[in-house]
Amino acid sequence: MLDSYEVVGLGEVGLDSTKGDPELQQRTLDEALTLLKARPHLLLVLHCRPGPRENITSAYYELFYRSEGLLSPEQRIHLHCFNGSLKEVSLWLGYLPNTYFGYSLMVRDFPENSKMALMRIDGGRLLLESDAPYFPAAGEELSSPSFIGVTAQEVAKIRGCSWRDMLQQTAENAQQLYWG
C-alpha cells in the first residue's frame, strides 16, 4: 500500500505514555521507521506525549533518538500537536531539516518555554491542527476541523500576527509538506 502513488505519508505513529501498550507503540514506531527508510519521499506524522512522571523534553528526545538512525535527513516530518521548547525544535531541525511543527488549541495551556518556541519557530515550519475531537474551542464539547480558525487566532496571538496571515502561511506550509 505504501508504494501506491496515492499515498503521501504514514502516520500518526509515535510514543504516548498516557495510554496503550508502550512495547506495542515502540514496535509499531520501529516498523514504521523501517518502512520509511526505503521510502524517504513519504511524509511521516509523529505523535509524542509524555506520561505523568515524564517531562516533554525527555519524551521528544526519546522519539528523536529512535528516529534519527533510521530516517534519511531528507525525511519530511510532521510533529503532530507539538508542545516542546526551542531545544527540541533545534534538535529536530538540526538532523531532520524537513520537520514541520503542528499546533492545536493546546497552545492555550502552554508553559512559557513552549510559547517561546512557538514565537521563534520560522513561520515556514508551522502547521495548524484541530486534533478533533480533542482540544475543543471555548464553550464546545468536542473539537472539529471547522474550528481551525480559532486555532489560528490562538497561535497568531502568541506569535503577534493576524489570524488571517497565520491561516495563509500554514495552508501554504501544509501544501508544501504534504504535496510538495
Protein Blocks (a to p, Z undefined) as FASTA:
>chain_A
ZZpmkbgbdcdedddfkgcjfklmmmmmmmmmmmmmmmmmbccdddddddfkbcfklmmm
mmmmmmmmmpcfklccddehiabdfklmmmmmmmmmmbccdddfklmmgcfklmmmmmmp
cfklcccdfkiaghiaehiabdcfklmmmmmmmmmmmnopafklmmmmmmmmmmmmmnZZ
